[in-house]
Amino acid sequence: MKLLYSPSSPYSAKVVMAASYLGIPLDLIQVATADEPSLLTDANPLGKIPTLIPDAGEAIFDSRAIMHFLDRDSGRKLYPRKDSKRTEAEVLEALCDGIMDSLVAIVYERRFRPEDKVHQPAIDKQWRKVTRGLDWLDANLPKTGKTLHGGHFSMAAMIGYLLLRFPGQWEDGRVALAAWTGKFSKRFPAFHDLKPRA
């Protein structure tokens, strides 16, 4: 299967880490979404990454849709089978994805607007969402047992993106959260190689 991705994308990193954990090989093809390459837009009319192109069948896009495909493809090994535990994992994934949405919005506001047009109130609003989410995670760290799930990989990708784009801006006062990747890496040593990177 081919995965159209960017190494700096936290959503891509989430999928790549999950596939690696499950032992599902992916042919990684780096694309620049700003260039709107036909390889991407023909597969995904939104022109967004990650986009998964299976060996047979239609392209799958949106990282959560891809994660659920990987779960089915692996024989249900990416999310807990018990309904209540699966819901916990899915809510954790939604929270971490939402924090990533806010982080990416901040990056784009600064990157794509002239400096005198950057709307600081919009950045401040997104950052408040980030800080509330991070505070909640710091106080409610997920258990990292013998098996990992989709929520863990979303959280790892989110922290990897914070380390890449917001170093030193989020760790203070969040000792447990800042230390979480150390625990996660013991269960998934490939984290340091597969986290978002420039």
N, C-alpha and C positions, 0 to 999 in steps of 0.2 A: 504494500500500500504506500501511496505517496502522501506526504504531509507538506502542504504549502505553509511556510511559517517564516518568522523572523526571530533571530536569537535573542533580541531584546524584549520581545513580547511576553508578558507574564502568562497570557492565555495559551500561547504556544508552549511555553515551558511546562505548564500544568499537564498538557496532553503528552508531551514528550516524556516527562517523568513517569506518568501513569503507564504509558505503553512499555517503557523500559522495565518497570516493576513487574508488569504482567508477562514480559517476555515476548511481546508482539513487535516484530521488526517493522520499522518505518523508513522509507526512503525520504530523507529530509531535503526539501527543495526551498532554498531561501528566495523570497520574493520581496520586492519593495512595493507596498500598497500604493504609495503616492504615484508610481508610474502606471498603475492600472494595467498590468500585463494581461494579455489575453488568456494566458495559462490560468490565471486566477479568476478573471471576470467571466470566462466561459464556464468555469466550474461553479462559481459563486457570484451571482449577480450583484451582491452587495460589495464585492471586492474586498472582503475582510479576511483576516487570518485569525486562527488557523483554519484551514480547509483541508479535509481528508478526502482523498480520492482512492476508494477501495479498488481492488483488482477487478471486481465486478459490481455493477450497480451505480447508483447516482452518488454524486459528491455529498459529503456531510459537512455542515458548517455550524458554527457557534461551538465554543469549547465544551459547553455542557452536553450538547447533543453528541459530540464526538466521544465524550467520556462515557455516556450511556451506551453508545455503540461498542466501545472497547469493553465495557462490562459484559455485554451480551456475547461479544466475540470470544471473550476469555472464559466463558462458562460461569458468569456471575461471580467473578472474583474481585471486582473493584468496589462494590458497595455491600454493606451487611445484608444478610438475607432476612433478618428479623425486621419487621416493619418499623418499629419504634427506633431501632438503631440506624436503619437506613434514613429515616427522616432526619435524625440528628446529623448524619453525614451530609445530607443534601442541604440542610439549613446552614451548616458550617461552610459548605462550598459556596452557597449563595451569598453569605456575608463576606467571605474573602473576595469573591468575584466583584461584589459591589464596592468594596474598598479599592480594588484594582481599577474599576470604572472611574472612581473619583480621582485616583492618582494619575491615570492616563489623561483625564480631562484637564488637570492642572498642567501637566507636561505640554499638552497641545495648546492650551491657552498661552503659555509662555513662548512656545516654539513657532507658532504660525501667525501670531499677531505682531505688528510693529510694537516696539517697546512702549511707545506713548499710547497705544490702543489696548494694552493688556488691562483687563477688567479685574482689579484686585478683589472687589467684593465677591465675584464669582469664584475666584481661587479660594478666598476665605471660607465660603460656604462649603466647597468641596473638602477643604481641609478639616472642617468641623466634623463632617461625616467620617473622614478617615480617623480622626482622633477618638471619636465615640466608638467606632468599630474596634480600634486597637485597644482601647481601654477595656472593652468588653472581653476581648480575647485574652488579654493579660490576666483578667480575673476569672476566666472560664476556659483555661487551656484544655484542648481535647486530649483524651487519653491516647497514648501511642503504644499500643500493645504489640502482639506478635504479628498482626496483620495491619496493613494500611488501607485507607479508602480514599475516595475522590475528594473528600473534604480536606484530608491531610495534604494532598498534592496541590490543591488550590491555595491552602495556607502557605505552603512552602514556596510556591510561585510568587505569592503576594509579598512575602518577606524578602525573597530574592530581588524583586523589583524595587522595594524600599531601599535595599542595600545598594542597588545600582543607581537609582535616580534621586534618592533622598537620604544619603548617608549622613548620620549624625543628627538628623532632624526628627527622629521618632523614638529613639531608644530610651531617652531619659525617663526614669520612673517606671519603666516597663521591664523590669528585670526578668521576670518569668518569660515574657514573650520574646525578648531579645535572646534568651538562652535556649529557646525551643528548637532552633535549627540544629543545635548540637545533639539533642536527643533524637531528632528526626534523622540526622545523618547516620546515627548508629544503626538505624533500621534500613536506611536507604543511602548508602555511601556515595551513589552517583549524584547526589544533590549538588555538590560543588561544581561538577562538570556540566550539569544540565540546567541550573538556575539561569534566570535571565542575565544576559551579558551584552556588552556593547559590541 
